[in-house]
Amino acid sequence: VRYQFHSAGCGACTEKLYCTASAASASNEWISGLEIGVWKNYSGGGPGYVDYTNTPLNLLEILPNTSLLITIQPGFSSTPYLEYFRVYIDFNADGDFSDPGELAFDPGFASNAPVSGWINPPPDMAWGPSRMRILMKYKDVQSSPPSPCESFNFGQVEDYCVHLGPKMNPTPAQNDSKALLVYPQPAADWAT
């Protein structure tokens, strides 16, 4: 029988030191909606960087070799501007977005309308919690699409925790005398 459990703070998403990214201003344009498969998150403006990594109850589950349809909806205070969108996922849970394949979605053009496409997770990705970064950057004459560790003037960046691989369903407690033993004690980095 295999059991999976998490204690506070476990996993690459919140324990690794990811690079920072943000927009100086999100007052005129922002990420208003994100849909990936059946998972959804709708927001309404806010600062140039929004950290959703502390909301563990609604984790997006990403399975290997299972494509997910993604749609990103921009929001505007008045005039719709052209925006570059990109999504990075740390598929090997090593604390960065620089490995091959971690640019998970790039529509390849700037748009002032919702953009859609596919996320294609690799077959050899890590399992467990990891991080996803959504970037929306205003396109001016000289700008390029956003990189995962970039600070730019206008737009928004959102970070999320995701679960790579299938999540284990909790088993209801049984009235038996079995106990969970964890070794070594005390444990610092690993336990069996």
Backbone bond lengths (Angstrom), bond angles and torsions (degrees), N, CA, C in turn:
res aa  C-N    CA-C-N  psi(-1)  N-CA   C-N-CA  omega(-1)  CA-C   N-CA-C  phi
1 V - - - 1.442 - - 1.520 107.58 -
2 R 1.333 116.03 134.21 1.456 121.21 -179.38 1.520 109.03 -112.30
3 Y 1.321 116.43 128.70 1.456 122.13 177.53 1.513 108.94 -120.05
4 Q 1.313 115.75 144.02 1.452 120.95 175.60 1.513 107.42 -124.47
5 F 1.336 116.74 135.34 1.451 119.65 176.45 1.514 108.50 -144.42
6 H 1.312 114.61 160.18 1.459 121.64 179.73 1.515 108.38 -126.02
7 S 1.300 115.64 141.17 1.455 119.99 169.68 1.517 107.06 -109.88
8 A 1.294 116.89 168.11 1.462 121.31 -174.21 1.519 110.91 -54.39
9 G 1.333 115.33 131.32 1.447 120.99 174.68 1.514 115.87 81.81
10 C 1.311 119.33 4.32 1.459 120.45 -177.83 1.518 111.31 -74.30
11 G 1.306 116.33 146.15 1.452 120.83 170.16 1.512 114.62 107.60
12 A 1.328 114.09 153.93 1.453 121.51 -176.68 1.520 112.29 -61.45
13 C 1.315 117.95 -32.40 1.467 120.37 -174.32 1.522 112.42 -55.50
14 T 1.310 118.08 -45.08 1.458 120.59 -176.62 1.520 113.90 -108.12
15 E 1.338 118.29 -12.55 1.460 119.46 -177.92 1.525 113.96 -97.67
16 K 1.316 118.27 -21.74 1.464 121.01 178.08 1.530 109.34 -82.80
17 L 1.321 116.11 153.31 1.464 121.10 -179.96 1.518 109.03 -95.63
18 Y 1.321 116.18 85.72 1.458 121.37 179.52 1.524 110.12 -72.94
19 C 1.332 115.62 150.29 1.455 120.74 175.62 1.523 109.35 -63.11
20 T 1.317 116.00 159.88 1.451 120.24 179.25 1.524 110.36 -94.01
21 A 1.312 115.50 153.18 1.461 123.31 174.77 1.516 106.49 -152.13
22 S 1.321 117.04 143.83 1.457 119.95 178.69 1.518 110.39 -170.29
23 A 1.318 114.81 165.52 1.458 122.45 171.17 1.526 107.63 -106.43
24 A 1.309 116.85 145.15 1.464 120.62 178.14 1.523 110.80 -67.81
25 S 1.340 116.83 -31.93 1.464 120.42 -178.84 1.521 110.63 -143.82
26 A 1.326 115.41 133.87 1.464 121.96 173.16 1.524 109.83 -122.02
27 S 1.320 117.29 23.48 1.464 119.77 -176.00 1.522 112.86 -76.97
28 N 1.341 118.36 -26.13 1.461 121.07 -179.40 1.523 113.69 -101.41
29 E 1.338 117.34 -25.29 1.455 122.15 179.48 1.510 109.47 -149.09
30 W 1.350 116.02 145.53 1.456 120.95 -175.72 1.530 108.71 -160.30
31 I 1.326 115.32 171.47 1.460 122.28 175.27 1.527 106.54 -84.91
32 S 1.334 117.84 114.72 1.463 118.65 -176.84 1.520 112.95 -100.03
33 G 1.321 117.72 -22.77 1.454 119.38 -179.25 1.513 111.76 -154.23
34 L 1.318 114.81 145.24 1.458 122.08 179.98 1.518 107.96 -139.73
35 E 1.331 116.39 123.68 1.464 121.64 176.59 1.522 107.98 -127.26
36 I 1.316 116.35 126.16 1.460 122.33 177.07 1.524 106.45 -132.03
37 G 1.337 116.52 110.20 1.464 119.58 -172.50 1.519 108.84 60.22
38 V 1.331 117.55 -127.21 1.461 121.49 178.04 1.525 112.25 -93.17
39 W 1.335 116.57 -5.78 1.469 122.14 179.81 1.523 109.81 -79.89
40 K 1.339 117.42 138.53 1.466 121.57 -176.88 1.523 110.79 -140.26
41 N 1.326 115.90 146.95 1.462 121.88 169.79 1.526 107.80 -145.29
42 Y 1.322 115.96 125.04 1.459 121.70 177.96 1.513 108.44 -117.23
43 S 1.317 115.92 132.53 1.455 120.94 179.41 1.522 107.74 -132.44
44 G 1.302 115.86 175.68 1.459 118.31 -177.92 1.506 112.02 -141.68
45 G 1.292 117.58 78.74 1.458 120.54 177.57 1.509 111.70 82.98
46 G 1.322 115.50 -139.39 1.453 120.72 -177.42 1.511 110.96 101.74
47 P 1.319 117.19 -163.67 1.468 120.68 -178.60 1.525 111.93 -76.74
48 G 1.321 115.85 177.92 1.460 121.83 -179.95 1.517 113.89 -69.49
49 Y 1.338 117.40 -17.40 1.468 121.96 173.94 1.515 108.07 -133.12
50 V 1.340 116.66 130.13 1.456 121.72 177.86 1.522 108.11 -123.82
51 D 1.324 116.08 126.30 1.457 122.72 -177.65 1.530 109.98 -102.40
52 Y 1.335 116.08 105.81 1.464 121.68 177.00 1.532 111.74 -99.33
53 T 1.315 118.15 12.82 1.466 120.10 -176.16 1.523 112.84 -71.87
54 N 1.324 117.44 -12.55 1.471 119.82 -179.85 1.524 112.45 -95.76
55 T 1.342 117.83 18.67 1.466 121.46 177.47 1.531 109.12 -116.46
56 P 1.333 117.45 79.46 1.466 121.04 -172.02 1.517 115.90 -77.96
57 L 1.318 119.87 -8.97 1.458 120.19 -173.13 1.516 113.51 -76.66
58 N 1.322 117.74 -21.42 1.453 120.78 -176.09 1.524 110.58 -121.34
59 L 1.325 116.88 55.19 1.465 120.58 -177.56 1.525 111.00 -74.69
60 L 1.315 115.28 136.20 1.451 121.39 171.88 1.529 107.99 -72.10
61 E 1.329 116.46 127.88 1.467 121.77 177.13 1.520 108.79 -95.82
62 I 1.335 116.07 123.60 1.460 122.31 -179.39 1.524 108.26 -115.72
63 L 1.323 116.32 118.13 1.456 121.70 -178.01 1.532 109.91 -101.33
64 P 1.327 117.94 146.07 1.463 119.75 178.73 1.529 111.29 -62.77
65 N 1.327 115.59 142.62 1.469 122.47 177.18 1.529 113.41 57.87
66 T 1.326 118.11 25.32 1.462 121.41 179.35 1.526 108.23 -122.28
67 S 1.319 116.88 103.96 1.460 121.69 -177.16 1.521 111.08 -66.80
68 L 1.324 115.24 142.86 1.460 122.17 -179.99 1.523 109.20 -124.27
69 L 1.324 117.09 128.81 1.455 121.46 175.30 1.522 108.48 -74.64
70 I 1.341 116.65 130.60 1.465 121.52 178.92 1.517 109.26 -120.21
71 T 1.327 116.03 140.33 1.456 123.18 172.38 1.519 107.70 -134.54
72 I 1.334 116.29 128.47 1.465 122.21 177.05 1.522 107.44 -115.52
73 Q 1.323 115.41 127.90 1.463 122.61 -178.02 1.525 109.27 -107.60
74 P 1.343 118.52 121.42 1.459 119.05 174.12 1.534 111.10 -81.90
75 G 1.319 116.09 156.11 1.452 121.80 173.44 1.518 109.15 -124.15
76 F 1.331 116.74 146.60 1.462 121.41 -176.91 1.516 109.86 -135.39
77 S 1.329 116.03 145.08 1.466 120.45 177.06 1.518 110.99 -75.26
78 S 1.330 117.46 -31.19 1.469 121.02 176.51 1.527 109.29 -153.93
79 T 1.324 118.06 -87.75 1.465 122.15 -177.62 1.518 111.12 -70.71
80 P 1.335 119.35 128.71 1.464 120.24 174.43 1.531 110.41 -76.87
81 Y 1.317 115.77 126.38 1.460 122.49 -179.07 1.519 109.99 -104.03
82 L 1.332 116.00 157.36 1.459 120.05 172.93 1.526 108.89 -72.89
83 E 1.319 116.51 134.73 1.466 122.77 -176.72 1.520 110.08 -131.38
84 Y 1.347 114.77 142.56 1.458 121.51 168.55 1.522 107.88 -91.73
85 F 1.320 117.01 135.45 1.463 122.15 176.31 1.524 109.41 -119.01
86 R 1.303 116.02 141.62 1.462 121.44 171.59 1.527 109.04 -148.81
87 V 1.345 115.00 150.78 1.461 122.15 176.24 1.519 107.82 -128.25
88 Y 1.323 115.89 128.69 1.462 122.53 175.91 1.525 108.41 -117.02
89 I 1.327 116.27 138.53 1.467 121.75 175.34 1.528 107.79 -130.20
90 D 1.322 116.06 130.38 1.466 121.45 178.68 1.531 108.28 -80.36
91 F 1.332 115.72 82.01 1.471 120.95 -173.88 1.529 113.94 -67.12
92 N 1.333 118.35 -23.74 1.469 118.38 177.85 1.527 111.82 -103.93
93 A 1.327 117.79 7.64 1.472 123.89 173.42 1.524 112.87 53.41
94 D 1.348 116.24 40.16 1.468 119.65 -179.41 1.524 113.17 -101.91
95 G 1.334 117.70 6.10 1.458 120.32 174.62 1.509 115.26 91.87
96 D 1.342 117.87 12.72 1.465 119.73 175.57 1.522 109.91 -146.00
97 F 1.321 115.32 173.49 1.466 122.00 179.42 1.524 110.92 -117.86
98 S 1.327 117.26 25.68 1.460 120.87 -171.71 1.522 114.79 -101.65
99 D 1.315 118.38 -1.25 1.461 120.54 -178.29 1.523 110.65 -81.39
100 P 1.339 117.82 154.59 1.470 120.31 179.24 1.533 110.86 -54.77
101 G 1.326 115.30 135.92 1.463 120.85 177.63 1.510 115.04 86.92
102 E 1.346 119.03 -5.49 1.464 119.60 -177.40 1.533 113.14 -83.20
103 L 1.329 117.45 -9.18 1.466 120.19 164.05 1.523 104.41 -79.37
104 A 1.327 115.97 94.94 1.463 121.73 -168.97 1.523 113.08 -82.07
105 F 1.331 117.10 -25.25 1.467 120.02 179.12 1.518 109.49 -153.02
106 D 1.321 115.66 129.40 1.462 123.53 176.56 1.523 106.77 -147.26
107 P 1.337 118.55 108.84 1.466 118.85 -178.63 1.524 113.02 -66.08
108 G 1.348 118.06 -19.62 1.457 120.96 177.08 1.516 114.74 87.11
109 F 1.338 117.98 5.39 1.460 121.70 -179.93 1.526 108.26 -156.06
110 A 1.328 115.82 163.26 1.454 121.08 175.26 1.529 108.88 -92.98
111 S 1.331 116.42 148.85 1.460 120.50 -176.20 1.524 110.04 -150.05
112 N 1.327 116.94 153.24 1.459 120.62 171.19 1.529 110.93 -107.78
113 A 1.326 115.88 11.61 1.464 123.36 178.42 1.535 108.56 -118.82
114 P 1.327 118.18 169.79 1.465 119.75 175.50 1.531 111.25 -57.54
115 V 1.333 115.78 143.65 1.468 121.23 176.51 1.518 108.41 -115.57
116 S 1.325 115.77 143.98 1.463 121.27 -179.21 1.519 110.14 -135.20
117 G 1.317 115.17 156.89 1.452 121.80 177.43 1.516 109.17 178.60
118 W 1.325 115.66 -155.68 1.468 120.49 -174.64 1.512 111.43 -126.34
119 I 1.331 115.22 141.01 1.464 123.03 167.27 1.515 105.92 -100.78
120 N 1.328 116.87 127.06 1.468 122.21 -178.58 1.526 109.60 -117.66
121 P 1.325 118.27 90.56 1.461 121.43 -178.23 1.528 111.37 -62.58
122 P 1.330 117.32 143.23 1.468 120.22 179.81 1.529 111.52 -75.02
123 P 1.341 116.91 158.55 1.467 119.41 -179.64 1.525 113.18 -72.56
124 D 1.334 117.19 -22.85 1.467 120.56 -173.32 1.522 112.75 -106.78
125 M 1.323 117.83 27.54 1.465 119.94 -178.83 1.523 110.91 -70.97
126 A 1.324 115.21 160.96 1.465 120.67 176.08 1.529 109.07 -68.46
127 W 1.319 116.67 166.17 1.465 121.37 175.31 1.515 108.15 -115.03
128 G 1.331 115.20 143.36 1.455 121.12 178.59 1.509 111.67 113.80
129 P 1.336 117.18 -170.68 1.458 121.10 -176.99 1.528 111.87 -67.68
130 S 1.317 115.49 143.40 1.457 122.09 174.22 1.527 107.48 -153.21
131 R 1.333 116.28 -174.82 1.467 119.87 -174.25 1.519 112.08 -117.42
132 M 1.344 114.03 145.28 1.459 122.76 174.01 1.527 107.37 -122.86
133 R 1.335 115.96 135.96 1.472 121.73 179.08 1.523 109.48 -121.26
134 I 1.337 116.68 127.03 1.461 124.43 177.02 1.522 107.40 -107.54
135 L 1.335 116.86 127.79 1.459 121.15 179.37 1.521 110.52 -123.00
136 M 1.326 116.52 135.90 1.452 123.88 172.73 1.518 106.73 -130.18
137 K 1.333 116.53 116.17 1.465 122.32 -174.53 1.524 110.59 -123.82
138 Y 1.321 115.61 129.88 1.465 121.18 177.20 1.529 110.30 -58.69
139 K 1.342 115.76 133.35 1.463 120.70 179.12 1.520 109.33 -96.17
140 D 1.336 115.61 112.99 1.452 119.20 169.86 1.525 108.24 -105.05
141 V 1.304 117.05 -171.89 1.467 121.19 -173.62 1.524 112.17 -61.60
142 Q 1.334 117.52 -35.25 1.466 120.95 -173.65 1.523 114.13 -106.50
143 S 1.313 118.87 0.88 1.459 119.13 -173.34 1.524 112.48 -82.78
144 S 1.320 113.97 158.09 1.458 122.70 176.39 1.528 107.81 -117.49
145 P 1.338 117.99 166.79 1.470 119.49 176.61 1.532 110.48 -57.46
146 P 1.320 117.54 153.38 1.463 120.02 -176.03 1.525 112.77 -71.05
147 S 1.314 115.19 142.96 1.462 121.03 171.94 1.527 107.63 -96.58
148 P 1.329 118.98 162.32 1.464 120.30 -171.04 1.525 114.68 -69.34
149 C 1.331 117.66 -17.14 1.469 120.76 -176.73 1.524 110.68 -120.52
150 E 1.310 117.13 38.16 1.460 121.88 -172.70 1.522 111.47 -109.15
151 S 1.322 115.41 143.61 1.454 122.04 167.96 1.522 106.85 -107.77
152 F 1.323 117.04 131.51 1.455 121.29 -177.29 1.521 108.91 -136.31
153 N 1.328 116.51 173.81 1.468 120.53 -171.05 1.526 113.76 -75.44
154 F 1.346 117.48 -52.93 1.462 120.20 -170.60 1.524 110.87 -128.90
155 G 1.329 115.55 140.68 1.456 121.74 -179.90 1.511 109.94 132.16
156 Q 1.327 116.49 -147.25 1.464 120.25 -178.94 1.524 110.61 -162.42
157 V 1.337 114.92 152.77 1.464 123.26 175.05 1.523 107.28 -126.79
158 E 1.346 116.55 135.66 1.460 121.53 175.86 1.524 109.39 -128.30
159 D 1.336 116.65 134.91 1.459 122.66 175.31 1.522 109.94 -111.56
160 Y 1.332 115.47 139.54 1.460 122.99 179.79 1.528 109.69 -133.78
161 C 1.311 116.55 150.37 1.464 120.85 164.96 1.524 107.38 -86.41
162 V 1.318 115.47 139.69 1.459 121.99 174.79 1.522 107.93 -127.30
163 H 1.321 116.14 162.33 1.463 120.30 176.70 1.520 108.41 -112.94
164 L 1.324 115.88 116.24 1.463 121.53 178.37 1.521 108.95 -86.57
165 G 1.310 116.39 126.45 1.463 120.93 -177.75 1.512 110.42 90.08
166 P 1.327 116.76 171.47 1.470 119.53 -177.52 1.519 111.76 -69.64
167 K 1.332 115.19 139.87 1.463 120.09 174.71 1.518 108.37 -80.65
168 M 1.303 115.71 145.33 1.460 120.93 176.42 1.520 108.23 -85.65
169 N 1.319 117.10 134.22 1.454 120.63 176.93 1.520 109.38 -81.36
170 P 1.334 116.49 134.76 1.461 118.04 179.24 1.519 111.51 -64.54
171 T 1.325 115.82 143.37 1.455 122.36 178.55 1.525 108.62 -98.53
172 P 1.323 118.32 132.17 1.466 119.16 178.83 1.526 110.73 -60.72
173 A 1.312 114.60 147.93 1.469 119.77 179.75 1.522 110.37 -62.57
174 Q 1.315 115.96 139.79 1.454 122.52 178.57 1.532 108.52 -107.93
175 N 1.291 116.61 149.78 1.457 120.34 174.79 1.519 108.72 -86.76
176 D 1.307 115.22 81.50 1.470 119.90 176.53 1.514 108.59 -141.35
177 S 1.291 115.26 176.24 1.461 120.07 -174.14 1.519 112.56 -97.32
178 K 1.334 119.03 12.66 1.450 120.57 179.73 1.522 110.29 -71.23
179 A 1.310 115.31 145.96 1.457 120.98 179.30 1.522 108.61 -129.03
180 L 1.297 116.17 155.79 1.451 122.41 176.27 1.518 107.60 -98.38
181 L 1.328 115.66 120.92 1.451 121.00 177.96 1.516 108.29 -110.28
182 V 1.318 116.55 131.58 1.446 122.22 -178.44 1.522 108.60 -120.13
183 Y 1.350 115.49 130.32 1.461 121.32 179.89 1.507 109.22 -128.75
184 P 1.310 122.63 152.78 1.474 127.26 -8.18 1.522 110.80 -76.15
185 Q 1.287 116.12 163.76 1.450 121.20 176.21 1.511 107.96 -124.43
186 P 1.281 120.73 122.71 1.460 126.66 -0.01 1.531 110.30 -77.84
187 A 1.327 116.34 153.41 1.461 122.45 179.15 1.516 108.95 -108.36
188 A 1.332 116.15 141.44 1.458 119.82 179.33 1.532 110.89 -112.76
189 D 1.337 117.91 -55.23 1.453 120.86 -174.59 1.515 113.67 -111.22
190 W 1.321 119.15 -24.77 1.449 121.21 -177.26 1.521 109.45 -151.65
191 A 1.316 115.05 161.06 1.463 120.57 177.49 1.511 107.98 -150.94
192 T 1.317 118.27 156.62 1.464 122.87 177.48 1.519 109.98 -123.58
